[in-house]
Amino acid sequence: MKSMYPKKGRVILHIDANAFFASVEIANNPSLRDKPVAVAGTKRRGIILTCNYEARKYGIYTTMPLWEARKKCPELAVCTPNFSLYREASLNLFTYLSMISSLLEPASIDEGYLDITNCHELGTPVEIAERIRRDILKKYDLPVSIGIAPNKFLAKTASDFKKPLGITILRKRDVQKELWPKTVHEMHGIGKKTAEKLHSIGIQTIGDLAREEERKLSALLGVLGPQLKKRANGIDERPVDPDAAATVKSIGNSTTLAFNSDDDELLLNTLNSLSQTVSKRMQLRNTVTDDIQITIRYANFQTVTRSQQLLNPIEEKEDIFQVASSLFDKHWSGSPVRLLGVTALRVEEKEQSLKQLSLFTYENEIQDEEILDVVEDINKEFDKPLLHRGVHHIQKSSSFEENFKKKYGAWKKR
């Protein structure tokens, strides 16, 4: 079997559970098999979190409003999200994969990379992929698609070729034929805004991107430009990293004040300036964050750090300042301050954050639906927008704190 593996290089699988949440619901309730099934909130504002392939035949897709989906398919079976069930299924999936190879990198709740370069004793790459697909379907009743390739980018791309239950091999020599004719917005890692920027300089296809001058791409997209050019040429040197999920990246700035101060206006202005600096650095690196931390050092050098995790990723100065100032309002003792700092934790590339609706984001956001429905009804009753969602003013009051909690969840200390 060793002869079926490269002497140099890697063999990487990308395993993608098909319509994961819906598939878990069907596995848990076999009476749903062969029926159009969707997982969604049950309120008027409910949206489709995911749906199976039977439902997709009716034109139903993720993020579609539930009322519209029911209109397209009256017989649609709608399941209320069962988060503990999905977590359990995800754990089962990755526990099984870890028994194939220790080089396993979960990419999200329903997909991951597996390096099988040294697993030749288990069979050929195709045989291993077939075994994984068969075992996961038999053990957990979950369909998966698998991409086989020499790197992560090509493996991820290959797993999308045949769904559900497909196995696809994609080699570097296949890139020109299989990828170059596709439009750039079909390429993994390119979102709508990046595609629009590429279109502005005449890049329409992945082939155009692969052939473009690196200098021109750098001027347009910064460090992301050359990176995307490499991927378009089938080059991706990233290893499968089992510790990737635990890696914390951050972008932060701090400043020591000219004099110790307890002037709240001065301190808030300083936080605003720091937020702007952090935002600019993030935008230069094309990154976002979902975790903001502040640092407060007092005149006696006592240092306090507090952070807040967010439901959705942010990058704008106003958003960063809103979180930082609220944390400051909550945790400042009122004593004179010597130093202030603002840090964006868990920073990731913007394109990587544009994933399928997060299970955990959805779990929190669905709790707001009843409030939103009441707001909508009141505004309709008086025929004017009396109530709005959001926080627009920085103020020291319990109502500000409570509104912020509703939007971003419980406070967390570090």
C-alpha positions as CSV (number, residue, x, y, z in Angstrom):
1,M,0.0,0.0,0.0
2,K,2.9,2.4,0.6
3,S,3.4,2.7,-3.1
4,M,0.0,4.4,-3.3
5,Y,1.3,7.3,-1.2
6,P,3.7,10.1,-2.3
7,K,7.3,9.8,-1.3
8,K,7.2,13.5,-0.6
9,G,4.2,15.5,0.4
10,R,1.0,14.7,2.2
11,V,-2.3,13.0,1.7
12,I,-5.1,15.0,3.3
13,L,-8.8,14.2,3.6
14,H,-11.5,16.8,4.2
15,I,-14.5,15.2,5.8
16,D,-17.7,17.2,5.5
17,A,-21.0,16.0,7.1
18,N,-23.8,16.7,4.7
19,A,-26.7,18.9,5.9
20,F,-25.4,18.1,9.4
21,F,-28.1,19.4,11.7
22,A,-30.9,18.0,9.5
23,S,-29.0,14.7,9.2
24,V,-28.7,14.4,12.9
25,E,-32.4,15.0,13.3
26,I,-33.2,12.3,10.8
27,A,-30.8,9.9,12.5
28,N,-32.6,10.6,15.8
29,N,-36.0,10.2,14.2
30,P,-36.0,7.7,11.3
31,S,-39.7,8.6,10.4
32,L,-38.3,11.8,8.8
33,R,-36.2,9.7,6.3
34,D,-36.8,10.6,2.6
35,K,-38.9,13.6,3.6
36,P,-38.0,17.3,3.2
37,V,-36.6,18.3,6.6
38,A,-35.3,21.7,7.9
39,V,-33.9,22.9,11.2
40,A,-35.2,26.3,12.0
41,G,-36.6,28.6,14.7
42,T,-40.4,28.3,15.1
43,K,-41.1,32.0,15.5
44,R,-42.3,34.3,12.7
45,R,-38.8,35.6,12.3
46,G,-37.4,32.0,12.2
47,I,-34.8,31.3,9.5
48,I,-33.6,28.0,8.0
49,L,-30.5,26.9,9.8
50,T,-30.0,24.0,7.5
51,C,-32.1,21.6,5.4
52,N,-31.6,18.2,3.8
53,Y,-31.3,17.6,0.1
54,E,-34.9,16.6,-0.3
55,A,-35.8,20.1,0.9
56,R,-33.3,21.7,-1.3
57,K,-35.1,20.3,-4.4
58,Y,-37.9,22.8,-3.6
59,G,-35.4,25.7,-3.6
60,I,-35.1,25.9,0.1
61,Y,-31.7,27.1,1.4
62,T,-29.9,28.1,4.6
63,T,-30.9,31.6,5.9
64,M,-34.3,31.5,4.0
65,P,-37.2,32.8,6.2
66,L,-39.2,29.9,7.5
67,W,-42.5,31.4,6.2
68,E,-41.0,31.4,2.7
69,A,-39.8,27.9,3.0
70,R,-43.2,26.7,4.1
71,K,-44.7,28.4,1.1
72,K,-42.3,26.6,-1.3
73,C,-42.9,23.3,0.5
74,P,-46.0,23.0,2.6
75,E,-45.1,19.5,3.7
76,L,-41.7,20.6,5.0
77,A,-40.9,18.9,8.4
78,V,-39.4,21.6,10.6
79,C,-37.3,20.6,13.6
80,T,-36.6,23.0,16.5
81,P,-32.8,23.1,17.1
82,N,-31.6,20.5,19.5
83,F,-28.1,21.8,20.4
84,S,-27.1,19.1,22.8
85,L,-27.9,16.5,20.2
86,Y,-25.7,18.2,17.6
87,R,-22.8,18.6,20.0
88,E,-23.0,14.9,20.8
89,A,-23.1,13.9,17.2
90,S,-20.1,16.1,16.4
91,L,-18.2,14.6,19.3
92,N,-18.9,11.1,18.0
93,L,-17.8,12.1,14.5
94,F,-14.4,13.5,15.6
95,T,-13.8,10.7,18.1
96,Y,-14.2,8.2,15.3
97,L,-11.9,10.2,13.0
98,S,-9.2,10.5,15.7
99,M,-9.0,6.7,15.7
100,I,-7.9,6.8,12.0
101,S,-5.2,9.4,12.5
102,S,-4.0,11.5,15.3
103,L,-3.4,14.4,12.8
104,L,-7.0,15.6,13.0
105,E,-8.0,19.3,12.8
106,P,-11.7,20.1,13.3
107,A,-12.7,23.1,11.1
108,S,-16.2,23.5,12.5
109,I,-18.8,21.5,14.2
110,D,-19.4,19.4,11.1
111,E,-16.2,19.3,9.1
112,G,-12.5,18.6,9.6
113,Y,-9.1,17.7,8.0
114,L,-7.4,14.4,8.5
115,D,-3.7,13.8,7.5
116,I,-3.4,10.1,6.5
117,T,0.1,10.4,5.0
118,N,1.4,7.7,7.4
119,C,-1.7,5.5,7.4
120,H,-0.7,3.3,4.5
121,E,-1.2,0.2,6.6
122,L,-4.9,0.9,6.6
123,G,-5.2,0.8,2.8
124,T,-5.0,3.2,-0.1
125,P,-6.3,6.7,0.4
126,V,-9.5,5.9,-1.5
127,E,-10.0,2.7,0.6
128,I,-9.6,4.7,3.8
129,A,-12.0,7.4,2.6
130,E,-14.6,4.7,1.7
131,R,-14.1,3.1,5.1
132,I,-14.7,6.4,6.8
133,R,-17.8,7.2,4.7
134,R,-19.2,3.7,5.3
135,D,-18.5,3.5,9.0
136,I,-19.9,7.0,9.8
137,L,-23.1,6.2,7.9
138,K,-23.5,2.8,9.6
139,K,-22.5,3.8,13.1
140,Y,-24.2,7.3,13.3
141,D,-26.5,7.4,10.3
142,L,-24.7,10.5,9.1
143,P,-23.8,11.0,5.4
144,V,-20.4,12.6,4.7
145,S,-18.6,13.8,1.6
146,I,-14.8,13.4,1.5
147,G,-12.1,15.2,-0.5
148,I,-8.7,13.6,-1.1
149,A,-5.8,15.9,-2.0
150,P,-2.2,16.8,-1.3
151,N,-3.2,19.9,0.7
152,K,-6.0,21.4,2.8
153,F,-7.3,23.8,0.2
154,L,-7.6,21.2,-2.5
155,A,-9.1,18.7,-0.1
156,K,-11.8,21.2,1.0
157,T,-12.5,22.1,-2.6
158,A,-12.8,18.4,-3.6
159,S,-15.3,17.5,-0.8
160,D,-17.7,20.0,-2.3
161,F,-17.7,18.4,-5.7
162,K,-20.0,15.5,-4.9
163,K,-22.7,15.8,-2.3
164,P,-24.1,13.9,-0.5
165,L,-21.9,10.9,0.1
166,G,-19.3,11.7,-2.5
167,I,-15.6,10.9,-2.6
168,T,-13.4,13.1,-4.9
169,I,-9.7,13.1,-5.6
170,L,-8.2,16.4,-6.6
171,R,-4.5,16.6,-7.5
172,K,-2.4,19.6,-8.4
173,R,-2.2,18.5,-12.0
174,D,-6.1,18.7,-12.1
175,V,-6.2,22.3,-11.0
176,Q,-6.1,24.0,-14.4
177,K,-8.9,21.7,-15.8
178,E,-11.1,21.5,-12.7
179,L,-10.7,24.9,-11.0
180,W,-9.5,27.5,-13.4
181,P,-12.8,27.7,-15.5
182,K,-14.8,28.4,-12.3
183,T,-15.7,31.9,-11.2
184,V,-13.7,33.4,-8.3
185,H,-16.8,33.6,-6.0
186,E,-16.9,29.7,-6.2
187,M,-13.4,29.5,-4.7
188,H,-13.1,28.5,-1.1
189,G,-11.9,31.5,0.9
190,I,-13.3,34.2,-1.3
191,G,-16.4,36.0,-0.1
192,K,-18.7,38.4,-1.9
193,K,-16.7,41.6,-1.2
194,T,-13.4,40.0,-2.2
195,A,-14.9,38.7,-5.4
196,E,-16.2,42.2,-6.2
197,K,-12.7,43.7,-5.6
198,L,-11.2,41.1,-8.0
199,H,-13.9,41.8,-10.6
200,S,-12.9,45.5,-10.4
201,I,-9.5,44.7,-11.9
202,G,-10.9,42.2,-14.5
203,I,-10.4,38.9,-12.6
204,Q,-13.5,36.8,-13.3
205,T,-12.3,33.2,-13.0
206,I,-10.0,31.3,-10.8
207,G,-7.7,31.0,-13.8
208,D,-7.5,34.7,-14.1
209,L,-6.6,34.9,-10.4
210,A,-3.9,32.2,-10.8
211,R,-2.3,34.1,-13.7
212,E,-2.5,37.7,-12.2
213,E,0.6,39.6,-11.1
214,E,1.3,39.2,-7.4
215,R,2.2,42.9,-7.1
216,K,-1.3,43.9,-8.4
217,L,-3.0,41.5,-6.0
218,S,-1.0,42.8,-3.1
219,A,-2.0,46.4,-3.9
220,L,-5.7,45.3,-4.0
221,L,-6.0,42.8,-1.1
222,G,-2.8,43.1,0.9
223,V,-1.3,39.9,2.2
224,L,-4.5,38.0,1.2
225,G,-3.8,38.6,-2.5
226,P,-0.7,36.5,-3.0
227,Q,-2.2,33.9,-0.7
228,L,-5.2,33.5,-2.9
229,K,-3.0,33.4,-6.0
230,K,-1.1,30.4,-4.5
231,R,-4.4,28.6,-3.7
232,A,-5.7,29.3,-7.2
233,N,-2.5,27.5,-8.4
234,G,-3.2,24.6,-6.0
235,I,-0.5,25.5,-3.5
236,D,-1.3,25.4,0.2
237,E,1.5,24.6,2.7
238,R,-0.6,24.7,5.9
239,P,-0.2,21.5,7.9
240,V,-3.1,19.7,9.6
241,D,-2.8,21.1,13.1
242,P,-4.6,19.3,15.9
243,D,-4.0,22.3,18.1
244,A,-5.3,24.9,15.7
245,A,-8.6,25.3,17.5
246,A,-6.8,26.2,20.7
247,T,-4.5,28.8,19.0
248,V,-5.3,32.3,20.1
249,K,-4.3,35.2,18.0
250,S,-4.7,38.8,19.1
251,I,-4.3,42.4,17.9
252,G,-4.0,45.0,20.7
253,N,-2.8,48.4,21.7
254,S,-2.2,50.1,25.0
255,T,-1.1,53.5,26.2
256,T,0.3,55.0,29.4
257,L,-1.5,58.2,30.2
258,A,0.5,61.4,30.6
259,F,-0.8,61.6,34.2
260,N,-2.9,59.3,36.4
261,S,-6.5,60.2,35.8
262,D,-10.0,59.5,37.0
263,D,-11.6,61.8,34.4
264,D,-14.2,59.4,32.8
265,E,-14.4,61.6,29.6
266,L,-10.6,61.5,29.1
267,L,-10.6,57.7,29.8
268,L,-13.4,57.0,27.3
269,N,-11.7,59.2,24.7
270,T,-8.5,57.2,25.2
271,L,-10.5,53.9,24.8
272,N,-12.0,55.4,21.6
273,S,-8.6,56.2,20.2
274,L,-7.2,52.7,21.1
275,S,-10.3,51.1,19.4
276,Q,-9.6,53.1,16.3
277,T,-6.0,51.9,16.2
278,V,-6.9,48.2,16.8
279,S,-9.6,48.5,14.0
280,K,-7.1,49.9,11.5
281,R,-4.6,47.2,12.2
282,M,-7.3,44.5,11.9
283,Q,-8.5,46.0,8.6
284,L,-4.9,46.1,7.2
285,R,-4.7,42.4,8.0
286,N,-8.2,41.7,6.7
287,T,-9.2,40.2,10.0
288,V,-12.2,40.2,12.4
289,T,-12.7,39.3,16.0
290,D,-15.5,38.0,18.3
291,D,-13.7,38.6,21.6
292,I,-12.7,42.1,23.0
293,Q,-10.5,42.6,26.0
294,I,-9.6,45.7,28.0
295,T,-6.7,46.3,30.3
296,I,-6.9,48.8,33.2
297,R,-3.8,49.6,35.2
298,Y,-4.2,51.8,38.2
299,A,-1.8,54.3,39.8
300,N,-0.7,51.6,42.3
301,F,0.2,49.3,39.3
302,Q,-2.7,46.9,40.0
303,T,-3.8,45.6,36.7
304,V,-7.2,44.3,35.7
305,T,-8.2,42.6,32.4
306,R,-11.7,41.8,31.4
307,S,-13.1,40.5,28.1
308,Q,-16.4,39.9,26.4
309,Q,-17.2,37.3,23.7
310,L,-19.5,38.4,21.0
311,L,-22.2,36.6,18.9
312,N,-20.9,37.9,15.6
313,P,-17.4,39.0,14.4
314,I,-16.6,42.7,14.3
315,E,-13.8,44.9,12.9
316,E,-15.2,48.5,12.9
317,K,-14.0,51.1,15.4
318,E,-17.5,51.9,16.6
319,D,-18.2,48.3,17.4
320,I,-14.9,47.7,19.2
321,F,-15.4,50.9,21.2
322,Q,-18.9,50.0,22.2
323,V,-17.7,46.7,23.7
324,A,-14.6,48.2,25.3
325,S,-16.4,51.2,26.9
326,S,-19.1,48.9,28.2
327,L,-16.5,46.7,29.8
328,F,-14.8,49.7,31.3
329,D,-18.1,51.0,32.7
330,K,-18.7,47.6,34.3
331,H,-15.2,47.1,35.8
332,W,-13.5,50.4,36.5
333,S,-13.3,51.0,40.2
334,G,-13.2,54.8,39.9
335,S,-9.6,55.0,41.0
336,P,-7.0,57.0,39.0
337,V,-5.9,55.1,35.9
338,R,-2.3,54.9,34.7
339,L,-2.7,52.7,31.6
340,L,-5.5,51.5,29.3
341,G,-5.4,48.8,26.6
342,V,-7.8,47.4,24.1
343,T,-7.2,44.0,22.5
344,A,-9.0,42.0,19.8
345,L,-8.7,38.3,20.9
346,R,-9.4,35.2,18.7
347,V,-8.6,37.2,15.6
348,E,-9.1,35.3,12.3
349,E,-9.0,36.1,8.6
350,K,-12.3,37.8,7.5
351,E,-12.9,35.2,4.7
352,Q,-12.5,32.3,7.1
353,S,-15.2,33.8,9.3
354,L,-17.8,33.7,6.5
355,K,-19.1,30.2,7.3
356,Q,-22.4,28.5,7.5
357,L,-24.5,30.0,10.2
358,S,-22.9,29.1,13.5
359,L,-24.8,26.7,15.7
360,F,-23.8,28.6,18.8
361,T,-24.6,32.0,17.3
362,Y,-28.0,30.7,16.3
363,E,-28.6,29.3,19.8
364,N,-28.2,32.7,21.3
365,E,-29.9,34.8,18.6
366,I,-33.0,32.6,18.6
367,Q,-33.7,33.8,22.2
368,D,-34.2,37.3,20.9
369,E,-37.0,36.4,18.5
370,E,-39.9,37.1,20.9
371,I,-38.6,40.5,21.7
372,L,-38.2,41.4,18.0
373,D,-41.7,40.2,17.3
374,V,-43.1,42.5,20.0
375,V,-41.1,45.5,18.7
376,E,-42.3,44.8,15.2
377,D,-46.0,44.6,16.4
378,I,-45.7,47.9,18.3
379,N,-44.2,49.8,15.4
380,K,-46.9,48.4,13.1
381,E,-49.7,49.4,15.5
382,F,-48.5,53.1,15.6
383,D,-47.4,53.1,12.0
384,K,-44.0,54.6,13.0
385,P,-40.6,53.3,14.2
386,L,-41.1,54.0,17.9
387,L,-38.7,51.3,19.0
388,H,-35.3,50.3,17.6
389,R,-32.9,47.5,18.2
390,G,-29.4,48.3,19.2
391,V,-27.4,50.5,21.6
392,H,-26.6,54.0,20.3
393,H,-25.3,55.9,23.3
394,I,-22.5,55.3,25.8
395,Q,-24.0,56.0,29.2
396,K,-23.3,54.9,32.7
397,S,-26.5,53.1,33.7
398,S,-27.9,49.7,34.5
399,S,-30.2,49.9,31.4
400,F,-27.2,50.2,29.2
401,E,-25.6,47.2,30.8
402,E,-28.8,45.2,30.5
403,N,-29.3,46.1,26.9
404,F,-25.8,45.1,26.1
405,K,-26.2,41.8,27.9
406,K,-29.2,41.0,25.8
407,K,-27.3,41.6,22.6
408,Y,-24.0,40.0,23.5
409,G,-24.8,37.5,26.2
410,A,-23.5,37.0,29.8
411,W,-20.4,38.8,31.0
412,K,-17.3,36.7,31.3
413,K,-14.2,37.4,33.4
414,R,-10.7,36.3,32.5
